Amino acid sequence: AGNFWQSSHYQEWLLDKQYVDLYRAEDLKFLTEEEYQKLMVFFANFIQAIGEKLVVRQQVIATATIYSKRFYARYSLRCVDPWLLCPTALFLASKVEEFGVLSSKGLIAMCQSIVKSKHHHLLPDQEFPYNVTNIQECEFLLLEVLDCSLVVYHPYRSLALFIEDLQTQDSSFSQEVFPVAWKVINDSLRTDACLHYPPYLIALAGIHIACLVCGKDAQAWFAELSVDLDKVLEIVRLLLNLYELLKGFDERNQMPAIMEKMPRPKQDLTVPDNGDGQA
């Protein structure tokens, strides 16, 4: 499992919000903050859809989603089209998570199938525009941007340990709270939580919301934890804001206009120097 506190995840990839906002500002010249959030939700859902169709583990999907979020935390959408980066992130994550290398041809075929059935109206030629060579080229670029810091720690392990502890108070926690908290953690991938907070705090935010949903009282348990509960509540607010956003998100009707405004690459796959020494 390794040590999170000594990992590149902790040392290099927990980013200040101001840092992320600085590089996101380029895209916010074209999109509102809400449109940008909806775009990120859409492409997280795209990764999820590909992964589920290819029957990969949720951890592979989560790693791929975080790779894509890390890339766009440092670079504009105009550097690499998310339609290409998202399947590439899944391709790389399948290797890193030792799931077994996905067939690049099978991956492209699945992207084509999903686009044809659900998203053809969002692409200029109404079909998925990339091929195996594009995925391979994009993988090298993604590796460069991630600086080969590929091991990602997820909240799922912490969630299991916390629920095991809560079980000593109430044996129903594993049946009732655990599955809801798991879904909340998956939802957190549609926010910036993974860019700013350690995974154990995201797990605690998931438990907090799950307890509210399930009508469970874990206040005493939370009070005994040696953690920054203010940070947990910050993540809870991020999630509640997400759920509020999703209430008004009509993907089919809203995405065409957002896609029209999305900045797109105008050249081959190269990532410009973003000014902080990152290539």
ZANUKE-109759 format. One record per residue: residue number from 1; x, y, z of N, C-alpha, C in turn. Coordinates in steps of 0.02 Angstrom, whole numbers, plus 50000, padded with zeros to 5 digits. Each point is the difference from the previous one (the first is absolute). Layout:
 num   n_x   n_y   n_z  ca_x  ca_y  ca_z   c_x   c_y   c_z
 NUM     X     Y     Z     X     Y     Z     X     Y     Z
...
# end
This chain:
 num   n_x   n_y   n_z  ca_x  ca_y  ca_z   c_x   c_y   c_z
   1 50041 49940 50000 49959 50060 50000 50043 50063 50000
   2 50061 49995 50029 50043 50059 50002 49978 50049 50053
   3 50034 50057 50003 49986 50050 50050 49977 50064 49965
   4 49937 50018 50012 49971 50059 49967 50042 50062 50014
   5 50023 50009 50061 50034 50062 50020 50068 50007 49967
   6 50028 49944 49974 50064 50004 49965 49990 49996 49924
   7 49938 49997 49978 49985 49989 49929 50001 50065 49960
   8 50006 49993 49934 49995 50058 49956 49929 50029 50002
   9 49951 49958 50014 49931 50024 50006 49997 50055 50053
  10 50029 49987 50058 49999 50049 50055 50048 50058 49987
  11 50061 49983 49977 50052 50051 49996 49995 50045 49938
  12 49969 49974 49946 49999 50039 49938 49930 50016 49974
  13 49950 49960 50020 49935 50005 49965 49942 50020 50045
  14 50014 50028 50059 49948 50034 50038 50012 50075 49989
  15 49959 50030 49960 50014 50066 49973 49959 50054 50035
  16 50029 50059 50008 49962 50057 50026 49946 50020 49951
  17 49943 50021 50027 49945 50021 49956 50021 50058 49955
  18 50041 50046 50029 50022 50058 49961 50041 49978 49939
  19 50039 49947 50010 50042 49973 49945 49955 49974 49944
  20 49950 49960 50018 49954 49972 49950 49961 50056 49966
  21 49977 50049 50039 49962 50055 49971 50042 50040 49950
  22 50065 50006 50014 50045 50038 49956 50001 49970 49930
  23 50007 49934 49996 50006 49968 49935 49931 49988 49968
  24 49949 49998 50041 49932 49993 49973 49975 50065 49970
  25 50031 50055 50019 49977 50066 49977 50000 50004 49924
  26 50047 49965 49968 50004 50000 49926 49935 49973 49970
  27 49974 49946 50029 49938 49970 49975 49938 50041 50019
  28 50005 50035 50056 49943 50040 50023 49992 50065 49960
  29 50045 50012 49952 49989 50054 49952 49946 49980 49950
  30 49989 49935 49993 49953 49974 49951 49937 49971 50032
  31 50008 49974 50061 49946 49966 50036 49987 50034 50067
  32 49938 49999 50023 49987 50021 50069 50024 49945 50047
  33 50005 50017 50064 50020 49950 50050 49952 49941 50000
  34 49936 50015 49995 49949 49946 50000 50006 49957 49938
  35 50012 50031 49943 50008 49961 49938 50062 49956 50004
  36 50053 50026 50028 50061 49961 50008 49988 49939 50044
  37 49965 50011 50055 49984 49944 50046 49958 49948 49964
  38 49951 50021 49962 49958 49953 49964 50040 49961 49948
  39 50048 50034 49969 50043 49967 49951 50042 49945 50034
  40 50026 50016 50059 50041 49951 50037 49957 49941 50024
  41 49939 50015 50020 49953 49946 50019 49986 49955 49939
  42 49988 50032 49943 49985 49962 49939 50057 49952 49983
  43 50062 50025 50002 50056 49957 49980 50018 49949 50054
  44 49986 50015 50063 50007 49948 50052 49950 49944 49987
  45 49940 50019 49980 49948 49951 49983 50020 49960 49938
  46 50035 50032 49953 50024 49966 49940 50050 49945 50018
  47 50047 50018 50044 50049 49950 50024 49964 49943 50035
  48 49951 50017 50042 49962 49949 50037 49964 49954 49951
  49 49970 50028 49948 49962 49961 49952 50046 49952 49962
  50 50058 50024 49978 50047 49957 49965 50023 49943 50046
  51 50019 50019 50061 50025 49950 50048 49949 49947 50016
  52 49937 50020 50010 49948 49952 50016 49986 49953 49941
  53 50001 50028 49939 49989 49958 49941 50057 49950 49990
  54 50060 50021 50018 50058 49955 49993 50010 49957 50062
  55 49956 50008 50049 49999 49960 50062 50067 50004 50037
  56 50024 50062 50011 50059 50010 50041 49979 50016 50071
  57 50046 49991 50048 49984 50014 50070 49989 50075 50011
  58 49960 50016 50050 49987 50071 50016 50065 50037 50016
  59 50048 49967 50030 50063 50034 50017 50036 50022 49937
  60 49995 49962 49946 50031 50019 49936 49966 50063 49973
  61 49933 50000 50003 49962 50058 49978 50017 50062 50041
  62 50006 49991 50065 50016 50056 50045 50070 50027 49985
  63 50048 49956 49989 50068 50021 49984 50001 50039 49935
  64 49965 49975 49949 49996 50034 49936 49970 50069 50007
  65 49947 50005 50039 49967 50065 50010 50047 50049 50033
  66 50039 49977 50049 50047 50044 50035 50057 50020 49954
  67 50024 49954 49957 50051 50019 49951 49975 50058 49957
  68 49938 49994 49977 49973 50053 49956 49993 50066 50038
  69 49979 49996 50063 49992 50061 50040 50068 50032 50014
  70 50051 49959 50012 50067 50027 50011 50026 50035 49937
  71 49987 49970 49943 50022 50031 49938 49969 50069 49992
  72 49934 50004 50008 49965 50063 49988 50007 50048 50059
  73 50031 49977 50055 50017 50047 50054 50061 50041 49981
  74 50040 49975 49952 50061 50034 49981 49999 50026 49928
  75 49952 49977 49961 49998 50020 49930 49929 50013 49977
  76 49996 50043 49950 49935 50019 49972 49970 49943 49959
  77 49935 50004 49991 49965 49953 49956 50026 50006 49928
  78 50027 50058 49982 50024 50009 49931 50065 49961 49987
  79 50032 49974 50053 50062 49962 49990 49985 49930 49973
  80 49951 49966 50030 49980 49933 49977 49924 49994 50006
  81 49969 49978 49948 49928 49989 49999 49980 49947 50052
  82 49955 50016 50046 49979 49949 50050 49971 49937 49968
  83 49972 50006 49940 49976 49939 49967 50057 49951 49989
  84 50060 50025 49993 50059 49956 49992 50033 49984 50067
  85 50005 50051 50043 50036 49989 50063 49965 49950 50045
  86 49934 50001 50002 49963 49957 50047 50011 49925 49985
  87 49990 49976 49939 50015 49929 49988 50074 49983 50008
  88 50044 50049 49985 50072 49989 50011 50015 49990 50074
  89 49968 50040 50043 50009 49994 50072 49978 49931 50024
  90 49945 49975 49972 49976 49933 50018 50049 49946 49977
  91 50027 50009 49941 50049 49954 49972 50061 49995 50046
  92 50026 50059 50022 50058 50001 50044 49983 49973 50069
  93 49942 50018 50027 49980 49977 50067 49993 49924 50003
  94 49978 49969 49945 49992 49927 50001 50068 49966 50009
  95 50053 50031 49975 50067 49972 50009 50025 50011 50071
  96 49991 50062 50023 50026 50018 50067 49966 49961 50055
  97 49934 49990 49993 49961 49964 50051 50004 49924 49991
  98 50043 49978 49954 50012 49928 49988 49935 49963 49985
  99 49957 50034 49965 49938 49969 49978 50014 49953 49941
 100 50051 50018 49963 50014 49967 49937 49990 50051 49945
 101 50046 50002 49953 49999 50053 49949 49937 49993 49957
 102 49964 50055 49995 49942 50001 49956 50022 49997 49927
 103 49963 49967 49959 50013 50001 49928 49985 50070 49974
 104 50051 50031 49968 49989 50068 49975 49946 50001 49946
 105 49999 49947 49959 49948 49995 49949 49931 49992 50031
 106 49996 49959 50053 49937 49990 50035 49977 50064 50034
 107 50049 50039 50026 49984 50063 50033 49971 50050 49949
 108 50031 50005 49943 49975 50045 49947 49931 49978 49977
 109 49991 49935 49991 49935 49974 49978 49946 50016 50051
 110 50017 49996 50065 49951 50016 50052 49983 50075 50000
 111 50051 50042 49991 49988 50072 49996 49954 50016 49941
 112 50013 49968 49944 49958 50010 49940 49928 49980 50014
 113 49993 49943 50035 49933 49975 50014 49961 50046 50047
 114 50034 50024 50053 49967 50045 50048 49982 50066 49967
 115 50046 50027 49960 49987 50063 49966 49941 49992 49952
 116 50000 49945 49963 49947 49988 49951 49931 49994 50033
 117 49999 49967 50057 49935 49987 50033 49976 50059 50043
 118 50048 50040 50028 49979 50051 50049 50022 50071 49983
 119 50057 50008 49967 50030 50067 49996 50015 50024 49928
 120 49972 49967 49950 50017 50017 49931 49984 50073 49984
 121 49950 50027 50034 49979 50070 49986 50050 50051 50027
 122 50050 49976 50038 50048 50046 50031 50065 50007 49961
 123 50009 49958 49949 50062 50001 49961 49985 50022 49928
 124 50048 50038 49970 49988 50030 49934 49979 49949 49947
 125 50033 49944 49997 49984 49949 49949 49955 49944 50028
 126 49975 50012 50061 49954 49952 50032 50032 49931 50012
 127 50067 49999 50006 50033 49937 50018 50064 50015 50038
 128 50024 49949 50037 50061 50009 50040 50059 50011 49953
 129 50037 50055 50009 50048 50021 49948 50072 49974 50008
 130 50013 49956 50049 50069 49980 50014 50012 49926 49987
 131 50065 49982 49991 50018 49931 49985 50053 49975 50048
 132 50024 49939 49990 50048 49968 50045 50065 50041 50004
 133 50024 50025 49944 50061 50040 50000 49992 50063 50043
 134 49943 50032 49996 49987 50059 50042 50003 49983 50074
 135 49971 49943 50019 50001 49978 50070 50072 49989 50023
 136 50041 49968 49959 50069 49985 50017 50041 50064 50007
 137 49990 50048 49955 50035 50064 50004 49979 50039 50063
 138 49935 49999 50013 49974 50036 50058 50024 49969 50065
 139 50009 49934 50001 50025 49966 50060 50070 50025 50019
 140 50044 50009 49950 50067 50026 50014 49996 50070 50029
 141 49955 50041 49973 49991 50068 50024 49973 50000 50072
 142 49952 49958 50013 49971 49996 50068 50052 49978 50051
 143 50042 49951 49981 50054 49978 50044 50048 50057 50016
 144 50013 50040 49949 50045 50057 50010 49971 50051 50048
 145 49937 50016 49991 49967 50050 50042 49994 49974 50073
 146 49983 49936 50007 49995 49971 50067 50068 49988 50031
 147 50053 50011 49961 50068 49991 50024 50011 49930 50027
 148 49967 49952 49968 50004 49929 50019 49979 49988 50073
 149 49963 50048 50030 49973 49991 50068 49931 49968 49992
 150 50001 49934 49994 49940 49965 49976 49960 49965 50055
 151 50030 49991 50059 49965 49965 50054 49951 50048 50033
 152 49936 49981 49998 49947 50042 50029 49970 49964 50060
 153 49992 50036 50055 49967 49972 50059 49927 50022 49999
 154 49956 49952 50013 49928 50013 49996 49968 49995 50069
 155 49941 50030 50008 49965 49998 50065 49970 49932 50017
 156 49996 49953 49953 49965 49938 50012 50030 49959 50057
 157 50066 49998 50003 50033 49962 50054 49986 50031 50068
 158 50006 50066 50004 49985 50035 50063 49927 49990 50020
 159 49955 50002 49951 49929 49990 50013 49989 49932 50033
 160 50030 49948 49974 49991 49933 50028 50025 49997 50072
 161 50057 50032 50014 50027 49999 50068 49956 50040 50048
 162 49975 50057 49978 49956 50041 50043 49935 49963 50015
 163 49971 49968 49949 49937 49964 50010 50011 49941 50047
 164 50057 49968 49994 50017 49944 50045 49999 50025 50073
 165 50027 50060 50011 50001 50028 50067 49930 50019 50023
 166 49961 50029 49955 49931 50019 50017 49956 49940 50015
 167 50018 49944 49969 49962 49938 50011 49997 49980 50074
 168 50052 50018 50037 50002 49981 50071 49945 50036 50039
 169 49975 50057 49973 49945 50036 50032 49932 49978 49975
 170 49998 49985 49934 49935 49984 49969 50015 49953 49941
 171 49978 49940 50005 50016 49949 49950 49967 50013 49932
 172 49953 50048 49997 49966 50013 49937 50039 50048 49954
 173 50055 50027 50025 50038 50049 49960 50025 49971 49934
 174 50022 49937 50002 50028 49971 49938 49945 49989 49948
 175 49940 49983 50022 49945 49987 49953 49969 50065 49975
 176 49994 50051 50043 49963 50060 49983 50044 50059 49979
 177 50049 50016 50042 50041 50060 49988 50054 49988 49947
 178 50031 49941 50002 50056 49986 49956 49982 50009 49925
 179 49947 49970 49975 49986 50007 49928 49983 50072 49980
 180 49967 50037 50044 49985 50070 49985 50064 50042 49999
 181 50043 49988 50050 50064 50037 50003 50043 49984 49939
 182 49999 49938 49977 50037 49980 49941 49977 50040 49939
 183 49934 50007 49993 49973 50039 49944 50019 50074 50005
 184 50000 50026 50062 50018 50070 50010 50074 50010 49981
 185 50042 49953 50017 50071 50004 49981 50007 50000 49924
 186 49962 49958 49966 50000 50001 49927 49977 50068 49974
 187 49950 50029 50033 49976 50066 49980 50054 50054 50010
 188 50042 49990 50050 50053 50050 50015 50048 50008 49941
 189 50003 49950 49956 50043 50004 49941 49974 50051 49950
 190 49938 50022 50009 49971 50054 49958 50013 50068 50031
 191 50038 50003 50053 50020 50064 50032 50076 50005 49998
 192 50027 50053 50029 50073 50008 50005 50028 49972 50065
 193 49960 49963 50037 50023 49975 50066 50066 49961 49995
 194 50006 49958 49948 50060 49958 49994 50062 50041 49986
 195 49992 50063 49977 50058 50043 49987 50024 50036 50063
 196 49956 50005 50050 50015 50043 50058 50005 49963 50067
 197 49969 49941 50006 49994 49968 50065 50026 49928 50000
 198 50030 49978 50056 50021 49930 50005 49939 49953 49997
 199 50010 49940 49975 49943 49955 49990 49963 49981 50064
 200 50035 49998 50057 49965 49980 50062 49949 50053 50020
 201 50013 50064 49984 49952 50052 50016 49939 49996 49954
 202 50012 49981 49936 49944 49990 49953 49957 49942 50024
 203 50032 49947 50026 49962 49943 50027 49956 50023 50058
 204 50027 50042 50043 49961 50024 50058 49942 50044 49977
 205 50011 50040 49948 49945 50041 49973 49945 49954 49972
 206 50021 49946 49967 49952 49951 49975 49959 49969 50055
 207 50033 49983 50055 49964 49970 50057 49952 50051 50031
 208 50023 50063 50006 49958 50052 50029 49935 50007 49961
 209 50005 50005 49933 49940 50007 49959 49958 49936 50002
 210 50033 49942 49999 49963 49937 50002 49961 49992 50066
 211 50029 50024 50055 49965 49997 50064 49938 50044 49999
 212 50005 50058 49968 49941 50043 49994 49946 49967 49958
 213 50021 49969 49945 49952 49967 49956 49966 49941 50035
 214 50040 49963 50039 49975 49939 50032 49970 50012 50069
 215 50004 50062 50023 49973 50016 50066 50040 49970 50057
 216 50066 49995 49991 50044 49973 50051 50036 50056 50037
 217 50009 49991 50065 50034 50050 50041 50071 49976 50014
 218 50050 50033 49970 50070 49982 50012 50039 50060 50028
 219 49964 50047 50030 50032 50061 50025 50053 49985 50052
 220 49985 49955 50046 50048 49984 50053 50063 49969 49969
 221 49990 49957 49950 50057 49967 49967 50043 50052 49965
 222 49969 50047 49964 50037 50053 49966 50038 50043 50050
 223 49969 50014 50056 50031 50044 50051 50064 49970 50028
 224 50005 49934 50000 50059 49967 50028 50058 49995 49950
 225 49987 50016 49937 50052 49995 49949 50052 50056 50006
 226 50062 49984 49987 50053 50051 50001 50011 50026 49929
 227 49948 50031 49973 50004 50027 49932 49972 50071 50000
 228 50014 50036 49947 49974 50068 49992 49929 49995 49972
 229 49951 50004 50045 49930 49993 49979 49976 50058 49956
 230 50034 50057 50005 49983 50056 49956 50014 49981 49927
 231 50055 49964 49990 50017 49977 49932 49947 49950 49975
 232 49978 49956 50045 49947 49952 49981 49938 50037 49978
 233 49981 50052 50037 49940 50039 49983 50009 50039 49935
 234 50063 50021 49985 50013 50032 49935 49984 49952 49943
 235 50020 49937 50008 49987 49949 49949 49925 49987 49995
 236 49967 49997 50057 49927 49991 50001 49966 50055 49960
 237 50024 50062 50009 49971 50057 49964 50012 49993 49924
 238 50060 49977 49982 50014 49988 49929 49950 49950 49970
 239 49986 49948 50038 49954 49948 49977 49928 50026 49997
 240 49980 50037 50050 49932 50028 49999 49992 50049 49942
 241 50053 50038 49985 49998 50046 49942 49994 49960 49935
 242 50034 49942 49998 49995 49956 49941 49928 49977 49991
 243 49970 49976 50054 49931 49975 49995 49952 50055 49979
 244 50013 50061 50023 49958 50056 49979 50010 50014 49926
 245 50061 49997 49976 50016 50009 49929 49964 49948 49957
 246 50002 49937 50024 49972 49945 49961 49924 50005 49993
 247 49969 50031 50050 49926 50009 49997 49980 50038 49938
 248 50042 50049 49981 49982 50042 49942 50040 49983 49938
 249 50030 49940 49999 50043 49981 49943 49961 49953 49954
 250 49976 50028 49946 49967 49961 49947 50052 49987 49946
 251 50035 49944 50006 50058 49987 49958 49984 50004 49926
 252 49947 49969 49980 49985 49996 49928 49987 50070 49970
 253 49966 50042 50038 49982 50066 49973 50053 50053 50013
 254 50039 49992 50054 50048 50052 50018 50070 49989 49970
 255 50019 49937 49989 50069 49986 49979 50017 50027 49930
 256 49954 49999 49951 50019 50026 49934 50027 50071 50002
 257 49967 50045 50038 50023 50069 50004 50066 50005 50037
 258 50009 49959 50052 50063 50000 50038 50057 49975 49956
 259 49988 49947 49962 50051 49973 49955 50019 50051 49947
 260 49951 50038 49978 50013 50052 49949 50049 50052 50026
 261 49995 50015 50065 50042 50051 50031 50068 49973 50023
 262 50005 49934 50008 50060 49970 50028 50062 50015 49957
 263 50054 50026 50030 50061 50011 49961 50029 49934 49976
 264 50022 49998 49937 50024 49937 49970 50071 50009 49975
 265 50038 49944 49997 50068 50004 49973 50000 50020 49927
 266 50052 50039 49982 50006 50021 49930 50062 49970 49967
 267 50035 49956 50037 50062 49973 49974 50009 49929 50024
 268 50057 49970 49982 50015 49932 50021 50011 49998 50075
 269 50007 49938 50026 50005 49990 50072 50066 50026 50028
 270 50001 50060 50025 50057 50027 50037 49973 50042 50056
 271 50030 49995 50058 49978 50040 50056 50047 50059 50009
 272 49976 50061 49995 50043 50059 50007 50024 50008 50072
 273 50055 50035 50008 50024 50017 50067 49947 50045 50032
 274 49976 49980 50059 49947 50040 50032 50027 50052 50047
 275 50066 50008 50000 50028 50056 50038 50026 49982 50068
 276 49989 49938 50024 50025 49982 50066 50055 49948 49996
 277 50028 49994 49939 50053 49950 49992 49976 49933 49978
 278 49933 49992 50000 49972 49937 49976 50000 50001 49924
 279 50027 49947 49970 50004 49999 49927 49931 49994 49969
# end
